[in-house]
Amino acid sequence: MSNEFQLIREVSPGMTRWTVNVVVAEKFSPRIAQKSPTKCQILILMDSEGSTVQATLYGQNITAFQDELILGKTYLISNALVKATSAEYKAKSGEVQWTISRKTRIRRVEENNSNLLISTYSFTDFEDLPKYMDSNIDISK
């Protein structure tokens, strides 16, 4: 793989020959897709700028990558299918989403990016939650 990496924001639909250095920021449990009997698993990947992208695995790819893409670990990822994000399927904000398949190249990198993960979260005190109950404010940001 090349030593030149793109940032998440630089990868767009139809793009080829890209590699992004990301940390697995969130990993959801596999579930049945909304409009299909196929299982899917969603990951949120984060780059060095703190930008995130939703990556989805389907069917047998969930099992194929179960020992890879570990929460909090860093990877070089390339050749995932990049497509525009449909608002109804979005778990997190972002204009694109990646689909990880057997064609996707994934290589673990021995980097400690845990400080990046910690610095991106902003917590709301439990006693402050009632004031947000009847509002449309996103307190997850």
C-alpha positions in Angstrom: 0.0 0.0 0.0 1.1 3.6 -0.6 2.4 5.8 2.2 0.1 8.5 1.0 -3.2 8.3 2.9 -6.4 10.2 2.3 -8.7 11.6 5.0 -12.3 10.4 5.2 -13.5 13.7 3.7 -11.4 13.2 0.6 -12.9 9.9 -0.3 -16.0 10.2 -2.6 -18.3 7.8 -4.5 -16.7 6.2 -7.5 -13.2 6.9 -6.3 -10.6 4.2 -6.6 -7.0 3.7 -5.4 -7.5 5.3 -2.0 -6.3 4.4 1.5 -7.4 5.9 4.7 -5.8 5.4 8.2 -8.7 5.0 10.6 -9.5 3.8 14.1 -12.7 1.8 14.9 -14.6 4.3 17.0 -17.9 2.4 17.4 -18.9 -1.2 16.5 -22.6 -2.1 16.7 -23.9 -5.6 17.1 -25.0 -7.4 13.9 -28.7 -7.1 13.2 -31.3 -7.9 10.5 -31.4 -5.1 7.9 -34.5 -2.9 7.9 -35.9 -3.8 4.5 -34.1 -7.1 3.9 -33.6 -10.5 5.6 -29.8 -9.9 5.3 -27.8 -9.4 8.4 -25.8 -6.2 8.6 -23.2 -4.7 11.0 -22.4 -1.0 11.3 -19.0 0.5 12.3 -18.1 4.1 12.8 -14.5 4.8 11.6 -12.6 7.9 12.5 -9.5 9.5 10.9 -6.8 11.7 12.5 -8.9 14.8 12.0 -11.8 13.3 14.0 -14.0 12.9 10.9 -16.1 9.8 10.9 -17.7 7.6 8.3 -20.3 4.8 8.6 -19.0 1.5 7.3 -21.4 -1.4 6.8 -20.7 -5.2 6.5 -23.4 -7.5 5.2 -24.1 -11.2 5.5 -21.0 -13.5 5.4 -18.7 -10.5 5.5 -19.6 -10.0 9.1 -18.2 -13.4 10.0 -15.2 -13.0 7.6 -14.1 -9.8 9.4 -15.2 -10.7 13.0 -11.6 -11.0 14.2 -10.6 -7.8 12.4 -11.9 -4.3 12.8 -11.6 -4.4 16.6 -13.0 -1.4 18.6 -10.2 1.1 19.4 -7.7 -0.4 17.0 -6.2 1.4 13.9 -6.3 0.1 10.3 -5.4 1.1 6.8 -8.5 0.5 4.7 -8.8 0.7 1.0 -11.1 -0.5 -1.8 -14.3 -0.3 0.2 -17.4 0.5 -1.9 -18.1 4.2 -1.4 -21.6 5.5 -1.9 -23.7 8.5 -1.0 -25.5 8.0 2.3 -29.3 7.7 2.3 -30.7 9.7 5.2 -33.0 6.9 6.3 -30.1 4.4 6.9 -27.6 6.8 8.5 -26.4 5.9 12.0 -24.1 9.0 12.1 -23.7 12.1 10.1 -21.8 12.0 6.9 -22.3 12.4 3.2 -20.9 9.0 2.2 -20.8 5.5 3.6 -18.5 2.6 2.9 -19.5 -1.0 2.3 -16.8 -3.4 3.5 -16.6 -6.7 1.5 -14.0 -9.3 0.7 -12.6 -7.0 -1.9 -11.8 -4.4 0.8 -8.1 -4.3 1.8 -7.7 -4.0 5.6 -4.3 -4.0 7.4 -3.9 -3.4 11.1 -1.5 -0.7 12.1 0.2 -0.7 15.5 -0.8 2.8 16.6 -2.4 4.0 19.8 -5.2 6.4 18.9 -7.2 6.0 22.1 -6.5 9.7 22.9 -8.2 10.6 19.6 -11.3 8.6 20.7 -11.5 10.2 24.1 -11.0 13.7 22.9 -14.0 13.4 20.5 -16.6 12.7 23.1 -18.5 15.4 25.0 -20.5 14.1 27.9 -23.8 15.5 29.3 -24.3 15.2 33.1 -27.1 12.8 34.0 -28.9 15.5 36.0 -29.0 17.7 32.9 -30.9 15.2 30.8 -34.5 16.3 31.8 -34.0 19.7 30.2 -33.4 18.0 26.8 -36.4 15.6 27.0 -38.9 17.6 24.9 -36.4 19.1 22.5 -34.9 18.1 19.2 -31.3 19.0 20.4 -28.8 16.3 19.5 -26.9 15.8 22.8 -24.7 13.1 21.3 -22.4 15.7 19.7 
